[in-house]
């Protein structure tokens, strides 16, 4: 902990955010508590060093309470007069456009902040965020997509509905997800008569940003085949809407789905490209241009937590380098996490945040151990050493994200290490060629088309490779019902394994203890397992399928039958 001072702040802050639901005091109570503990710390600073146990405990409590306070301030409680409506047709909506997504194959999606709605002749004045979907024909969609800008005042008629709630075990609760994003519901319109732009006023920053995104997207689609265009839209603009479910599933099976979520990997490639372009500039000018380039990429992707984290870490490292100060990955990621959660503590529940930070944290903690083992081998061939080091980075990230991967995807990829060895370098080349193609494509299509053809070929090979590895009979294992309890057991066991490796010198004792700890983790993880349908008895389970009901019957002999009613 002495080498990573900022992680103390972040751990205490995160614990406070996660514990906020256990405390139901007024906000003034937390404000006064933070102030009192701060005064106590200032008083003790005269008598104790900062690393004294008493000061450390008080400081942890101070940041812990501050985490609770920030969580309470940002707590999302949607109390709206329209939240009780399930589905209503012929609704009239007056609103302001707050964001517009990239064009999709069958709909235009944008978010609005409502002024009022008319439902069943009732005029409801309310301020709610609603996701609107326009599903007219192709010409109507193109016309609306061209005209619509952030900041426009609009009038809509169509169908209002809530997000689908969880109705069956294991089902995704879309309504809860929307509310976590401060979204009250959905609004769907089907023709141009149902949408009218009342005012052309716009948010110039957001509109300009969207125009640049549109230009890049149009250039990509003009020069590439649909498969590559969909992939590049995901890699460069963080929009995966054109990648079909089957392809995403094969990415999951192969253990390479992380490349579809714009993250530190992509920021790293962008950083290399920017440094290459500005390499001949002076160090200060190059650093400033690099920070500007990273910020531009961050805004182009919509500022997801993973990109913000990677950009912030890069900026911290650049500033530390310019000021001749040392930094390390643990402190950098702690600073990034603290700032992100300070701005929006609800990001702690975002899968992108969890996967991104657990991966980088694991690389920072586990990789040095793996690197040390590889260096001890004294390999004669450097290329083999580089491959093993790459395996080490990939293995570290996968160990760190394993609980989240199993919780969200219920799959453990067996071929992930091998697949990442091929896919990650390929993605770097694809991103590099894509930047060149887009830049030249804005000036001259006749030249850019050659680069696009090369990327079509490389992307096709990569996707075919992913599909092949994802469809192998042994590509993944199903790990169902992975719980919070299992995750705690896993990380606690991992911490003990690292402690054993660090404190014990004899190799054979390390191996024995690691095997015992691994077996213990597996055994204790079984304690909360439960069957949805009991064994050796007749079980009947009713499934809500939307338009009716379905019945799953499990017989005492283990056979099952499905009845669609």
MIKOL-43698 format. One record per residue (C-alpha): x negated, y negated, z negated; residue in three letters. Coordinates in pm, 1 decimal. Last residue first. Layout:
residues N
((X,Y,Z),ala)
...
//
This chain:
residues 565
((4996.6,2222.6,2464.0),unk)
((4653.6,2357.5,2562.5),unk)
((4582.1,2677.1,2367.8),unk)
((4218.8,2776.2,2307.2),unk)
((4131.9,3125.9,2183.1),unk)
((3839.8,3243.1,1969.1),unk)
((3680.2,3573.6,1875.1),unk)
((3506.8,3609.9,1537.7),unk)
((3680.6,3932.3,1423.4),unk)
((3895.9,3732.4,1177.8),unk)
((4042.5,3531.4,1467.2),unk)
((3958.5,3168.6,1549.2),unk)
((4235.6,2964.8,1708.2),unk)
((4178.2,2625.4,1870.5),unk)
((4501.2,2438.2,1936.1),unk)
((4548.3,2148.1,2178.4),unk)
((4767.6,1843.6,2135.2),unk)
((4911.7,1584.9,2369.4),unk)
((4820.8,1283.0,2580.9),unk)
((4515.5,1193.9,2372.9),unk)
((4339.2,1525.6,2318.3),unk)
((4409.3,1556.7,1943.6),unk)
((4282.7,1899.1,1841.1),unk)
((4470.0,2129.5,1598.7),unk)
((4260.0,2399.7,1430.1),unk)
((4396.3,2743.4,1341.0),unk)
((4189.0,2985.3,1134.0),unk)
((4249.5,3358.0,1078.7),unk)
((3991.5,3482.5,830.4),unk)
((3652.8,3658.6,855.5),unk)
((3458.3,3332.4,900.4),unk)
((3594.7,2986.7,821.4),unk)
((3643.3,2732.8,1101.1),unk)
((3443.6,2408.8,1077.4),unk)
((3161.9,2607.2,917.7),unk)
((2950.2,2437.0,654.6),unk)
((2585.7,2349.0,609.4),unk)
((2507.0,2142.2,299.6),unk)
((2255.7,2387.6,151.3),unk)
((2083.7,2475.2,479.7),unk)
((1841.4,2180.8,467.1),unk)
((1698.9,2321.8,143.4),unk)
((1581.7,2635.4,326.3),unk)
((1427.9,2449.7,623.2),unk)
((1244.2,2199.5,400.8),unk)
((1118.4,2482.9,177.5),unk)
((983.1,2672.0,480.2),unk)
((792.3,2360.8,588.2),unk)
((658.7,2310.2,234.8),unk)
((535.8,2670.5,216.6),unk)
((371.8,2645.7,561.0),unk)
((206.3,2313.7,465.8),unk)
((81.6,2471.4,140.7),unk)
((-71.5,2771.1,319.3),unk)
((-235.1,2557.8,590.2),unk)
((-379.0,2309.5,341.0),unk)
((-515.1,2594.4,125.4),unk)
((-685.1,2739.9,434.7),unk)
((-842.1,2402.9,521.0),unk)
((-1001.4,2325.4,184.4),unk)
((-1008.1,1948.2,122.3),unk)
((-680.4,1881.1,-54.9),unk)
((-569.4,1519.6,-118.7),unk)
((-492.3,1391.5,232.5),unk)
((-341.4,1702.9,388.9),unk)
((-135.8,1771.8,75.2),unk)
((-9.2,1412.9,60.3),unk)
((82.6,1427.2,429.4),unk)
((284.3,1745.7,366.3),unk)
((453.2,1583.9,65.1),unk)
((560.0,1284.9,278.6),unk)
((695.2,1522.7,543.8),unk)
((898.4,1704.3,277.8),unk)
((1055.0,1377.4,163.0),unk)
((1123.4,1282.5,526.4),unk)
((1291.7,1615.4,601.2),unk)
((1489.4,1639.2,275.1),unk)
((1621.9,1285.7,326.6),unk)
((1718.1,1368.0,685.8),unk)
((1898.4,1688.5,582.6),unk)
((2101.3,1493.6,322.8),unk)
((2190.4,1234.2,588.4),unk)
((2333.8,1517.3,796.7),unk)
((2251.3,1733.8,1097.9),unk)
((2584.1,1891.6,1189.0),unk)
((2449.9,2086.7,1487.8),unk)
((2097.8,2180.7,1592.9),unk)
((2128.1,2322.9,1947.2),unk)
((1789.8,2422.1,2086.9),unk)
((1637.4,2277.1,2404.5),unk)
((1461.2,2358.6,2733.0),unk)
((1483.6,2739.6,2683.0),unk)
((1730.6,2814.8,2961.1),unk)
((1563.9,2556.1,3185.7),unk)
((1804.3,2287.1,3307.3),unk)
((1627.6,1993.2,3143.3),unk)
((1289.0,2094.3,3287.3),unk)
((1428.5,2099.4,3642.3),unk)
((1636.2,1783.7,3598.5),unk)
((1334.9,1599.4,3457.3),unk)
((1117.1,1712.2,3751.5),unk)
((1386.6,1608.2,4000.3),unk)
((1408.3,1268.9,3824.1),unk)
((1030.8,1223.1,3851.8),unk)
((1016.3,1327.9,4217.5),unk)
((1304.1,1096.3,4306.6),unk)
((1143.3,808.5,4117.8),unk)
((816.7,860.2,4308.0),unk)
((989.2,872.4,4649.1),unk)
((1222.1,580.3,4584.6),unk)
((924.9,387.4,4442.2),unk)
((724.8,439.2,4761.3),unk)
((1024.6,331.7,4970.5),unk)
((1062.8,19.3,4755.9),unk)
((697.1,-72.4,4813.0),unk)
((754.6,-42.5,5186.8),unk)
((1084.3,-236.5,5166.5),unk)
((908.7,-529.3,4998.7),unk)
((732.4,-627.8,5322.1),unk)
((1042.1,-665.0,5543.6),unk)
((1245.3,-789.5,5246.9),unk)
((1041.8,-1110.4,5222.6),unk)
((1043.2,-1376.4,4949.3),unk)
((1279.9,-1240.0,4679.6),unk)
((1171.6,-891.0,4780.3),unk)
((805.6,-976.0,4709.7),unk)
((876.2,-1035.7,4340.7),unk)
((1129.0,-752.1,4316.2),unk)
((896.8,-502.6,4487.6),unk)
((591.0,-601.9,4280.8),unk)
((789.5,-569.1,3959.0),unk)
((928.0,-232.3,4073.2),unk)
((580.4,-103.2,4163.0),unk)
((463.2,-168.4,3805.7),unk)
((778.6,-19.1,3652.8),unk)
((743.6,297.7,3864.7),unk)
((372.6,332.1,3777.3),unk)
((445.9,306.6,3404.2),unk)
((739.9,544.6,3438.6),unk)
((513.9,804.6,3600.7),unk)
((267.5,779.3,3309.5),unk)
((555.4,850.1,3067.1),unk)
((714.0,1129.3,3274.6),unk)
((426.9,1374.5,3314.8),unk)
((298.2,1410.2,2956.6),unk)
((650.9,1334.7,2836.2),unk)
((775.0,1658.0,2995.8),unk)
((506.3,1869.2,2825.5),unk)
((575.7,1728.2,2480.4),unk)
((954.4,1738.2,2531.3),unk)
((979.1,2101.7,2649.5),unk)
((1138.2,2238.2,2330.7),unk)
((1394.2,1959.3,2300.6),unk)
((1586.3,1972.2,1972.9),unk)
((1950.6,1886.5,2037.6),unk)
((2231.5,1758.1,1815.3),unk)
((2220.0,1427.9,2009.5),unk)
((2285.3,1162.3,1742.6),unk)
((2191.7,1344.6,1419.8),unk)
((1923.1,1560.5,1583.1),unk)
((1752.1,1260.2,1741.8),unk)
((1782.7,1059.3,1419.6),unk)
((1624.6,1337.2,1212.6),unk)
((1347.5,1391.1,1474.0),unk)
((1245.8,1026.1,1518.9),unk)
((923.2,1047.0,1318.6),unk)
((832.1,1394.7,1443.2),unk)
((894.5,1287.5,1803.5),unk)
((680.2,974.8,1768.7),unk)
((389.9,1170.2,1617.0),unk)
((412.6,1440.6,1886.0),unk)
((401.0,1181.0,2165.8),unk)
((98.5,1005.4,2014.1),unk)
((-78.3,1336.8,1956.2),unk)
((0.3,1464.6,2305.6),unk)
((-166.2,1148.2,2439.7),unk)
((-466.8,1224.6,2221.2),unk)
((-470.0,1579.1,2359.1),unk)
((-463.1,1448.9,2716.2),unk)
((-741.5,1200.8,2641.0),unk)
((-957.7,1477.3,2489.6),unk)
((-904.1,1693.8,2796.8),unk)
((-1010.5,1406.1,3022.2),unk)
((-1318.1,1351.3,2802.6),unk)
((-1449.3,1703.5,2866.3),unk)
((-1711.1,1806.2,2612.1),unk)
((-1464.9,1828.2,2324.0),unk)
((-1609.0,1746.6,1983.1),unk)
((-1323.0,1928.0,1801.5),unk)
((-1355.8,1683.1,1510.9),unk)
((-1224.1,1406.4,1738.7),unk)
((-897.7,1600.3,1783.9),unk)
((-847.6,1645.8,1406.9),unk)
((-911.2,1274.3,1342.0),unk)
((-663.4,1176.1,1613.7),unk)
((-395.7,1397.3,1456.9),unk)
((-445.7,1232.2,1116.7),unk)
((-454.6,883.0,1271.4),unk)
((-132.9,968.9,1465.2),unk)
((79.3,1038.4,1159.2),unk)
((114.3,695.2,993.3),unk)
((109.4,439.8,1277.7),unk)
((271.5,678.5,1523.3),unk)
((540.2,757.3,1265.6),unk)
((607.8,386.4,1214.1),unk)
((634.1,337.2,1590.4),unk)
((886.8,619.8,1630.7),unk)
((1087.0,534.3,1316.2),unk)
((1110.8,171.8,1431.9),unk)
((1246.1,247.7,1778.1),unk)
((1476.9,532.3,1679.3),unk)
((1639.2,338.8,1392.9),unk)
((1671.8,10.8,1582.6),unk)
((1821.5,182.1,1887.8),unk)
((2056.3,384.4,1665.9),unk)
((2192.7,57.2,1517.3),unk)
((2280.0,96.0,1147.2),unk)
((1984.6,-118.6,1030.3),unk)
((2096.3,-370.5,1294.4),unk)
((2369.8,-474.6,1050.0),unk)
((2109.7,-685.1,866.8),unk)
((2118.2,-944.0,1149.6),unk)
((1870.0,-1233.2,1142.1),unk)
((1697.6,-1109.8,824.3),unk)
((1714.6,-757.4,962.5),unk)
((1524.5,-857.8,1277.3),unk)
((1271.2,-1064.0,1077.2),unk)
((1202.6,-785.8,824.2),unk)
((1171.7,-519.8,1096.6),unk)
((919.0,-727.1,1293.7),unk)
((711.4,-806.3,983.1),unk)
((708.3,-437.8,884.9),unk)
((616.2,-337.4,1242.1),unk)
((315.8,-569.6,1232.9),unk)
((206.5,-457.7,885.1),unk)
((216.0,-91.0,984.2),unk)
((51.7,-148.8,1325.6),unk)
((-251.4,-326.2,1187.7),unk)
((-384.5,-679.2,1177.4),unk)
((-721.2,-848.0,1143.5),unk)
((-760.8,-1221.9,1159.2),unk)
((-978.0,-1408.4,1409.0),unk)
((-708.3,-1675.7,1463.1),unk)
((-669.5,-1590.1,1832.9),unk)
((-660.9,-1215.4,1756.6),unk)
((-402.2,-1261.1,1479.7),unk)
((-189.7,-1470.7,1717.9),unk)
((-207.2,-1199.5,1985.9),unk)
((-130.0,-922.7,1734.4),unk)
((171.4,-1112.6,1595.4),unk)
((295.1,-1183.9,1950.9),unk)
((267.8,-815.1,2041.6),unk)
((456.6,-714.2,1726.8),unk)
((729.5,-968.0,1806.6),unk)
((761.3,-838.4,2162.4),unk)
((776.2,-475.3,2047.3),unk)
((1039.6,-550.1,1782.0),unk)
((1247.2,-771.1,2012.2),unk)
((1232.9,-496.8,2278.2),unk)
((1349.3,-229.0,2030.3),unk)
((1614.4,-457.5,1879.1),unk)
((1779.6,-529.0,2220.0),unk)
((1718.5,-886.6,2345.1),unk)
((1941.9,-888.8,2655.7),unk)
((1685.4,-728.2,2888.1),unk)
((1613.0,-1055.8,3067.1),unk)
((1566.6,-1228.4,2730.5),unk)
((1289.8,-987.0,2626.7),unk)
((1124.4,-1006.8,2969.7),unk)
((1107.4,-1387.1,2940.7),unk)
((969.1,-1362.0,2585.5),unk)
((697.0,-1123.2,2707.6),unk)
((602.7,-1361.0,2989.2),unk)
((592.9,-1662.5,2755.0),unk)
((372.0,-1470.2,2509.6),unk)
((139.4,-1369.4,2794.9),unk)
((127.9,-1726.3,2927.9),unk)
((25.3,-1851.7,2582.9),unk)
((-240.2,-1579.7,2547.4),unk)
((-380.4,-1646.1,2894.2),unk)
((-396.4,-2020.0,2823.2),unk)
((-582.9,-1952.4,2498.2),unk)
((-820.6,-1692.8,2645.6),unk)
((-901.6,-1886.1,2960.1),unk)
((-744.5,-1757.0,3282.9),unk)
((-897.0,-1476.4,3488.9),unk)
((-677.0,-1202.1,3340.7),unk)
((-347.9,-1381.4,3410.1),unk)
((-206.1,-1117.7,3647.7),unk)
((-371.0,-820.8,3471.5),unk)
((-262.6,-949.5,3129.7),unk)
((96.5,-978.8,3258.3),unk)
((93.7,-626.2,3404.8),unk)
((-51.6,-475.6,3085.8),unk)
((209.4,-656.7,2874.5),unk)
((489.1,-532.4,3103.5),unk)
((364.5,-175.9,3052.3),unk)
((357.3,-226.6,2676.1),unk)
((703.9,-385.5,2681.9),unk)
((828.7,-72.0,2858.4),unk)
((682.0,159.6,2594.8),unk)
((792.2,-74.4,2316.0),unk)
((1155.1,-35.0,2414.0),unk)
((1400.3,-33.8,2703.8),unk)
((1619.4,269.1,2636.8),unk)
((1608.3,491.6,2946.3),unk)
((1250.8,598.9,2861.0),unk)
((1379.6,735.1,2527.6),unk)
((1580.4,1001.7,2711.8),unk)
((1256.5,1195.8,2766.0),unk)
((1323.4,1502.1,2547.3),unk)
((1395.3,1729.7,2843.7),unk)
((1746.3,1810.0,2720.2),unk)
((1814.2,1440.1,2658.3),unk)
((1700.4,1343.4,3010.6),unk)
((1922.2,1625.9,3138.4),unk)
((2217.6,1475.2,2950.5),unk)
((2148.2,1132.3,3098.2),unk)
((2154.3,1287.3,3447.1),unk)
((2485.5,1461.9,3377.9),unk)
((2642.3,1146.2,3232.9),unk)
((2564.2,930.6,3537.6),unk)
((2306.9,652.2,3543.7),unk)
((2481.2,344.7,3684.3),unk)
((2579.0,202.5,3342.3),unk)
((2222.7,221.0,3208.5),unk)
((2168.0,-155.7,3181.0),unk)
((1843.3,-244.6,3000.0),unk)
((1738.2,-485.4,3281.0),unk)
((1401.3,-344.1,3387.7),unk)
((1418.8,28.3,3303.2),unk)
((1798.2,68.6,3321.9),unk)
((1840.1,-127.9,3645.0),unk)
((1537.8,60.5,3772.8),unk)
((1709.3,397.6,3715.5),unk)
((2035.1,289.5,3881.1),unk)
((1845.1,146.8,4178.9),unk)
((1641.9,469.0,4208.3),unk)
((1956.4,682.4,4234.7),unk)
((2142.8,434.6,4457.4),unk)
((1861.4,409.5,4718.1),unk)
((1637.6,105.9,4692.3),unk)
((1592.5,-229.0,4871.0),unk)
((1932.7,-400.4,4846.7),unk)
((2013.5,-247.2,4509.0),unk)
((1690.8,-375.5,4349.6),unk)
((1727.0,-720.3,4506.6),unk)
((2087.0,-745.8,4383.7),unk)
((1980.6,-650.0,4031.1),unk)
((1693.4,-900.1,4026.5),unk)
((1922.4,-1178.5,4151.7),unk)
((2196.6,-1081.5,3904.5),unk)
((1950.2,-1086.1,3613.6),unk)
((1827.9,-1429.8,3725.0),unk)
((2187.9,-1553.4,3746.9),unk)
((2262.2,-1409.0,3401.1),unk)
((1970.9,-1604.6,3253.4),unk)
((2091.8,-1920.8,3424.4),unk)
((2443.9,-1865.4,3290.4),unk)
((2312.8,-1800.6,2938.1),unk)
((2103.4,-2118.6,2941.7),unk)
((2362.1,-2332.1,3120.8),unk)
((2658.6,-2241.2,2899.9),unk)
((2941.0,-2322.7,3136.6),unk)
((3222.0,-2564.1,3220.2),unk)
((3415.9,-2439.6,3521.6),unk)
((3757.5,-2462.5,3353.7),unk)
((4082.2,-2275.2,3406.0),unk)
((3941.1,-1962.5,3571.3),unk)
((4244.7,-1746.9,3645.9),unk)
((4278.2,-1371.9,3605.2),unk)
((4591.6,-1159.5,3650.2),unk)
((4655.9,-1265.2,4010.4),unk)
((4310.4,-1132.1,4094.0),unk)
((4417.8,-774.9,4022.2),unk)
((4380.8,-497.8,3758.6),unk)
((4330.3,-647.5,3413.2),unk)
((4210.4,-466.5,3097.9),unk)
((4159.0,-617.7,2750.6),unk)
((3969.2,-433.7,2476.7),unk)
((3956.2,-475.1,2098.4),unk)
((3833.9,-661.2,1789.8),unk)
((3461.6,-685.9,1874.2),unk)
((3236.3,-796.3,1586.0),unk)
((2964.3,-551.1,1703.8),unk)
((3030.0,-323.1,1405.7),unk)
((3398.6,-363.8,1498.3),unk)
((3329.9,-213.2,1839.2),unk)
((3155.5,88.5,1684.0),unk)
((3443.1,141.9,1441.9),unk)
((3688.9,137.9,1732.4),unk)
((3471.5,378.3,1931.9),unk)
((3465.3,640.7,1656.7),unk)
((3270.7,919.3,1830.7),unk)
((3423.9,1261.9,1768.8),unk)
((3243.4,1502.3,1535.5),unk)
((3564.7,1619.5,1373.4),unk)
((3871.8,1497.0,1568.5),unk)
((4069.7,1172.1,1571.5),unk)
((3795.3,911.9,1545.8),unk)
((3942.3,584.8,1666.1),unk)
((3982.7,484.0,2028.8),unk)
((3912.5,114.7,2075.3),unk)
((4215.4,-106.0,2030.9),unk)
((4428.0,-208.9,2325.2),unk)
((4534.5,-517.2,2525.2),unk)
((4680.5,-469.6,2872.0),unk)
((4691.9,-740.7,3135.9),unk)
((4720.5,-1113.4,3190.4),unk)
((4420.7,-1340.9,3174.3),unk)
((4354.7,-1715.4,3148.7),unk)
((3997.8,-1843.2,3151.3),unk)
((3774.1,-2115.1,3005.6),unk)
((3423.6,-2070.0,3146.0),unk)
((3131.2,-2082.5,2900.5),unk)
((2942.5,-1788.7,3052.5),unk)
((3009.6,-1779.7,3423.8),unk)
((3259.1,-1604.7,3653.6),unk)
((3269.6,-1709.4,4019.4),unk)
((3056.4,-1443.6,4188.4),unk)
((3181.7,-1157.4,3971.2),unk)
((3542.7,-1265.8,4031.7),unk)
((3498.2,-1261.0,4410.9),unk)
((3304.0,-932.8,4409.8),unk)
((3568.9,-768.8,4191.9),unk)
((3849.1,-886.5,4421.0),unk)
((3665.0,-759.0,4727.7),unk)
((3597.6,-420.3,4564.6),unk)
((3956.1,-367.4,4444.0),unk)
((4065.5,-488.2,4099.8),unk)
((3941.5,-338.6,3773.4),unk)
((3860.1,-636.2,3547.5),unk)
((3744.7,-527.5,3201.9),unk)
((3753.5,-765.3,2905.8),unk)
((3570.7,-704.3,2576.7),unk)
((3732.9,-907.5,2299.1),unk)
((3580.2,-1137.9,2037.8),unk)
((3843.4,-1288.0,1812.6),unk)
((3946.2,-1642.5,1720.2),unk)
((4322.0,-1642.4,1669.4),unk)
((4641.1,-1821.8,1771.2),unk)
((4914.3,-1564.0,1827.6),unk)
((5208.0,-1675.3,2043.7),unk)
((5475.4,-1407.1,2007.0),unk)
((5674.6,-1344.1,2327.3),unk)
((5595.0,-970.9,2304.6),unk)
((5222.5,-1049.6,2280.8),unk)
((5098.0,-1397.5,2377.7),unk)
((4733.2,-1437.0,2291.3),unk)
((4538.1,-1740.8,2171.8),unk)
((4195.1,-1906.6,2175.1),unk)
((3999.9,-1586.1,2225.0),unk)
((3624.0,-1549.0,2241.3),unk)
((3545.2,-1351.9,2555.4),unk)
((3319.6,-1064.2,2659.4),unk)
((3265.4,-955.5,3019.5),unk)
((3291.6,-635.1,3222.0),unk)
((3357.0,-622.8,3596.7),unk)
((3488.0,-285.4,3711.9),unk)
((3454.5,5.8,3956.0),unk)
((3087.5,33.7,4053.8),unk)
((2959.0,-196.6,3782.0),unk)
((2844.5,-557.8,3810.6),unk)
((2600.6,-679.8,3546.6),unk)
((2751.7,-794.1,3218.4),unk)
((2900.9,-1136.8,3149.9),unk)
((2881.8,-1311.4,2812.4),unk)
((3075.9,-1563.6,2600.1),unk)
((3372.5,-1632.1,2831.8),unk)
((3625.8,-1862.3,2662.2),unk)
((3983.2,-1748.2,2600.2),unk)
((4354.1,-1767.7,2677.4),unk)
((4523.2,-1426.2,2693.7),unk)
((4864.9,-1317.1,2813.3),unk)
((4972.4,-960.1,2729.1),unk)
((5181.5,-768.7,2978.6),unk)
((5109.6,-433.8,2809.2),unk)
((5031.8,-364.2,2442.4),unk)
((4822.4,-84.2,2295.3),unk)
((4736.4,-27.1,1928.5),unk)
((4825.5,-363.7,1775.2),unk)
((4717.3,-382.9,1410.9),unk)
((4396.2,-575.5,1489.3),unk)
((4592.3,-857.3,1656.7),unk)
((4650.8,-1067.6,1344.2),unk)
((4277.6,-1045.5,1268.5),unk)
((4076.7,-959.0,959.7),unk)
((3751.3,-829.2,1103.7),unk)
((3510.1,-794.8,816.9),unk)
((3149.2,-785.9,931.7),unk)
((2913.2,-846.7,639.1),unk)
((2653.5,-1106.9,734.2),unk)
((2661.8,-1293.3,402.5),unk)
((2696.0,-964.8,212.0),unk)
((2392.1,-813.7,386.7),unk)
((2184.6,-1126.6,322.5),unk)
((2279.0,-1112.9,-47.5),unk)
((2204.0,-741.8,-81.3),unk)
((1862.6,-794.4,80.5),unk)
((1794.4,-1089.6,-153.7),unk)
((1878.9,-862.6,-446.9),unk)
((1616.8,-611.1,-326.9),unk)
((1365.7,-891.2,-255.2),unk)
((1391.9,-1009.8,-617.7),unk)
((1398.8,-654.0,-757.6),unk)
((1077.7,-570.3,-568.2),unk)
((916.4,-890.4,-700.9),unk)
((1015.5,-800.1,-1054.7),unk)
((863.2,-453.1,-1014.3),unk)
((542.7,-592.5,-862.0),unk)
((508.7,-859.7,-1130.1),unk)
((542.8,-598.8,-1403.8),unk)
((298.1,-358.9,-1235.8),unk)
((30.4,-625.6,-1191.6),unk)
((-50.8,-680.3,-825.3),unk)
((28.9,-1052.2,-850.9),unk)
((-215.6,-1102.3,-1134.2),unk)
((-58.5,-1177.2,-1468.5),unk)
((-43.8,-1478.3,-1702.1),unk)
((19.5,-1783.2,-1484.6),unk)
((203.5,-1576.2,-1221.2),unk)
((446.9,-1474.6,-1493.7),unk)
((619.8,-1813.5,-1479.8),unk)
((647.4,-1811.6,-1100.1),unk)
((783.6,-1458.6,-1113.1),unk)
((1044.7,-1558.9,-1371.6),unk)
((1150.2,-1854.7,-1156.3),unk)
((1197.4,-1627.2,-853.4),unk)
((1393.1,-1380.5,-1064.0),unk)
((1629.8,-1659.5,-1171.4),unk)
((1678.0,-1797.5,-816.8),unk)
((1749.4,-1452.7,-670.7),unk)
((2000.0,-1384.3,-949.3),unk)
((2173.2,-1722.9,-898.2),unk)
((2218.7,-1656.8,-525.7),unk)
((2333.2,-1299.7,-591.8),unk)
((2598.9,-1414.3,-840.5),unk)
((2705.9,-1698.3,-609.1),unk)
((2794.2,-1440.0,-342.6),unk)
((3060.1,-1291.8,-572.5),unk)
((2999.6,-937.9,-692.7),unk)
((3103.8,-609.6,-532.7),unk)
((2792.8,-390.1,-550.1),unk)
((2766.1,-37.5,-408.9),unk)
((2818.9,-153.1,-48.7),unk)
((2501.9,-362.9,-63.6),unk)
((2280.3,-59.5,-129.9),unk)
((2167.5,-17.2,231.5),unk)
((2083.3,-387.0,258.7),unk)
((1895.1,-387.9,-72.6),unk)
((1698.2,-75.4,19.5),unk)
((1605.3,-245.2,348.0),unk)
((1478.3,-558.0,168.4),unk)
((1276.1,-357.5,-83.9),unk)
((1117.3,-155.3,196.9),unk)
((1048.8,-469.3,402.8),unk)
((885.1,-670.8,129.3),unk)
((664.1,-379.3,22.5),unk)
((572.7,-318.4,388.5),unk)
((419.8,-666.7,393.6),unk)
((117.2,-569.9,185.4),unk)
((-5.0,-283.4,409.3),unk)
((-370.1,-226.1,318.2),unk)
((-295.5,-234.8,-55.5),unk)
((0.0,0.0,0.0),unk)
//
